[in-house]
């Protein structure tokens, strides 16, 4: 769980960091800067996590920049083919887009293992493993409210972060779908550009383009200082699972045919519920046996009930919600990239699980 937690957060952090390379929308050097920034930061992540492999991105376009890589992979867990990365400007918001129409996940993913425990001879990959991916990162510039400024002044080290610092509000969202199950992953974070705090006051007329232009200038002048002084506040992380005729399709898979009369359906559905409860007990046992000190142990054990209910059709999905134990806690951009394992340690966060009622 710790490795998965760090991996998904690290992936979101890469996209957030890429905003630093976007400094002028119509510049003739924009493509080169984005391409260099994208490949450089992926290389930086790869140094900390050798599991990441990728082919370099090549960028094209003028007003809308699109970069493409033949493949991006994380160990043998996930492989993305025909990966497209876009930089789009929408009014006062910059949107980064990541797309792949060819996603391959290994069949021993957590959910597929759970289903395999229910019916070992049945392949459930098609209905639960996604085959495409769409991610966006929206970044906008907003002025702090009086309440936020007061909270910021009392909680933050004034020597590191000033209330005059321009703040980017980032929302990173990924949606991916399998045949009978949808996934949505969201990260909300703030990025305080401390190195250019003296250049701007937080006025209503402050433009996102100005801030990004000066951010890039500060980065080019002293990259280490910029990475050290820029602070990131992680607000929350949300993972949603949304079923689509999932229970019915699982029953059909177990029965090995799509057309069932009511009596046959009830027969196989009863088999599903009994197997689900047995599989739940087995997964709890394996979870605790594999690592008695696993992060979020109690919450994960409880979530197996919700997962079983989703497979049996008793709810409309499940949600995992992660929040920092200290809401105003910030980390430097440098630590986020260079010391990802420590800064994104699950011990610093709280996990809440809930079911979506029918």
N, C-alpha and C positions, 0 to 999 in steps of 0.2 A: 504493500500500500504506500509506503514511504517513497519508493522509487517512482510509482505512478504519479503520486502527488507532485513530486519535484519535477517530473518530466512535463506534465501538462502546464504547470506554472512557468517552467522555463521556456516552453514554446510560446506562451503568451508574452513573456518578457522580451523575447526576441523581436516580436512584432512591435511592441511598445518602443523599444530602443531604436527601431528603424525610423521612427519619426524624426530623430535627430538629423538624419541625412536629407530631410526634405526642407529646403530653405528658400526656394524661389520657383513658383509654379511654371513659368514660361522660360526659364533659363535654358540656354543651349547646352549647358553642362549638367542638367538635371539627371538625365539618364545615366551618365557616367557616375555621378555621386550616389544615386540610389543603388545602382548595380554594385559599386564598390562597397557601400555600406552593408548591403544585404549579404554579400558573400563574405565580407570581413567578419560580421557578427555571427554568421553561421559557423565560420571557422573557429571563432572564439568559443562558442558553445561546444563545438566538437572537441576542443582541447580538454574541456572539463567533463564531457560526456562522449567518449569514443563510440558509444552505441549509435550516435548520429552519423549517417552517411548521406551525401548529396552530390549531385552534379551541379556545377556553377550556374547561376542565373544569368541570362542575357536579356537586356532591356531594350524596348522599342517604344516609339511614340513621342508626342510633344506635349499636348495639353493633358492627355490621359496617358500615363506611363504603364505599360504592361511588361512584366518580366516573366520569363519561362525557363523552367528546368525540367529535363527529362524524368528525373526521379529524386525523391526525398524519402529517407527511410530511418526508422528507429529500431536498430538491432534487427531481430527477425519478428518483431511484434507487429509493426505496421509499415507498409510501403505505399507511397503515393506516386503515381505516374502522371505525366503531362501536367505538372504543377504550374499554375499561373498566379502571379503576384501583381496586383494592380495598385496604382496610386491615383486617387480621384479627389477632386476638390468640389465640395457641395456647399455653396454659400460660405458660412463661417466654420465649416467643419471639413476636416480632411479624413477621407476614408481609405484605409488600406484593405485590400481584398486578397484572399488566398483561396484558390479553387483547385479541385482535382476531380476529374470525372472517372478516375480509375484508382480506387482505394482497395487495398488488400490487407486484411487483418488475420492474424493466425487463428486457427480454429480452437486453440486452447485458451481463448480469452475467458475471463471470469464467468460471464453469463452463459457462454457455450458449454463450459465445464459443468455448470449447475444443471443445464438441460441434459447434458450427456449422462449425468447421474440419475436422471429421471428415466431415460430410455437410451441405454448405451449403444444400441444398434442403429439408432436414428441420427441422421446428420441434420442438425438444426441451423447450420451456418447461414443458409440462404435467407432465413426469416429474421435473424437477429444481428448478423454482421453487416455493417454499412458498406456500400460500394461507391459512394461519392462524398465529397466534402465541400462545404462553403463556409468560409470564415471571413469576418469583417472586424476591423478595428476603427472605430469612430473616435476622433480626437477633436475637442473643442476648447476654446479659451473662455473661462468664466471668472468673474470677479467674486471674491469671497463676500459672504454676508457678514454683518456685524457679529452674529453669533459664532460663525466659523472663525473670524479673526480672533475673537476672545478666547475660544477653545484652543486655537492654534498657538496663541501667545502663552497660554498657561501650560500647554503640554509639550511644546517643542523647544529645543535648544536654540535660543535666539542667535547664538554665534554661528549656527549652521544654516538656519532658515529664517528669512525675514518675511513679514507679512506683505512686503512690497513685491515679492517674487511672483512673476507670472506663473500660473498653474494650468496645466493641461489636464482636462478630464477625459479619461480614456475608457471606452467600453469595448471589450474584445468578446466577440460571440462566434461560436462555431455551431453549425447545424449539419447533421448527417443522418441519412435514413437508410434503413434496411427495408426489406419487403414488408415486415409487420412490426417494426419498432423504430421510433424516431429518437434521436439524441440531440440535446441542446446544452452547450457548455458556455458559460458567461463569466468573464472577469471584469470587475469594475475597479479602477485604480486612478489615483491622482499622481501627476508628475510635476514637481516644483523645480523650475529652472533657476536655481540659486545663483548661478554664475552671471546671469544677466539682470539680476534684481535691480541694480543701480541704473540700468538703461531705460527702464519702463516704470510707470506708475499704473496701478490697476484702475484705469478709467474706462468709461463706456466706449470711448473711441479707439481703444487699443485693438489692433487687428492681429489675427492669428498669423498672417504672413509676416508681419513685422517681427513678432516674437520668434518664429522659426528661423527667420533670416539671421537674427542676432544670436540665436542659439547655435546655429551652424558656425557663425563667425567665432563665437567663444570656443566652440569645440575645436575648430581648426587652430586657434591661437594657443590653446593649452588643453588638450584632450583629457589628460589625467585630472586636472583641476575640475573640468566640467563634469566628468564622470563621478568624481568624488563629492562634489558639492550638490549636484542634482539629486533630489530626494524623491522616492517613490512611496506612496501610501496605498497599500492594498486594502480596498474597502470590503469586497466579498467575492466569493466564487460560488457559482450555482451550476449543478448538473441535473438535468431533467431527463427522465425516460418516459416516452409517451407511446403506449401500445396502439396498434391498429389491427383489430381482429386477431390479436395474438393468441389468445386462449383457444379460439376455434381452430386456428391453423395448426397449433401444437397437437390438438386432438386428432386432426386429419393426418398429421405426420405420423403419429403413433399408430393410427389405424391403417396407414399406408394407402389411403384412398380419400378422395375429396368428398364423395357423396355418401352420406350416412343418414339412415332414418333415425327417428328420435330415440328409439331403444338402443340402437348401436352407439349413438352419440353419448348417451348417459353412461353406457358401459365403459367407454374409453375415457370419458371425463372423470368417472370415479377412479379409474386407474391413474389418471393424471394427478388427482388430488392426493391419493395415497403415496404416489411416487414423489410428489413435491415435498411432502412432509418428511419423508425419509431422506431425500436429497438435502433438505435444509439442515437436518441433524448432522448429516455427514459433512457438510460444508463448515458448520460451526466447529465440529471436531477437528477438521483439517486446519482451519484458521488458527485455533488455539494451539494445536500441536506444532504447527509450523513455526510460530513465533508467539510465545505467551505474552510478550511485551509489545505487541503490535499496536500502532497508533490507532486511536478511536475504537478500541476493541468492543466496548459495550454498545456503541452506536452501530457498528457494523453488524454485530450479532442481531440487534433489533431490526436492522434493515432487511435481514433475510426473511422476516415475516412479511414485510411489504413487498419484497421481490416475489415471494411465493403467491401472495394475493394478486399481484399483477399477472403472473403466469396463469393463474386460475380464473382471471377475469373479474376479480372482486373490487378492483379500483381502476382509476383512469391514469395511473402512472405513479412514479416515485420521484422524489426530489432530495438531493444532497446539497446542503447549504453550508459553506465554510466561511467563517468570519474570524478576523484577528482578535485575540484576547485583549489586546490594547488597540482600540480603534484608530488612535492617532499615531501609532507607532510607524516610523518611516525608516527606510533603508536607503543607502546610497545606490545610485545606478551602477557604480563600480562593483559594490558588493553583490548586487543582484546578478550581475553577469559573471564575475570572477569567483564568487563564493556562494553559488546558488544553493548548494546542499544545506549550508548553515542558515542563510537568510530565509529560506523557504521551509525550514524545519517544521513538521506537523505539530510539534510541541507548542508552537507559538499561535496555534489556531484552534478554533472550536468547530466541531462538526455537528450539525443538526439534520436529522432525517425526518421526512414526513411523507405520507401517502396522499395522493390526489383522489378525493372522494368522487364516486360516480354521481 
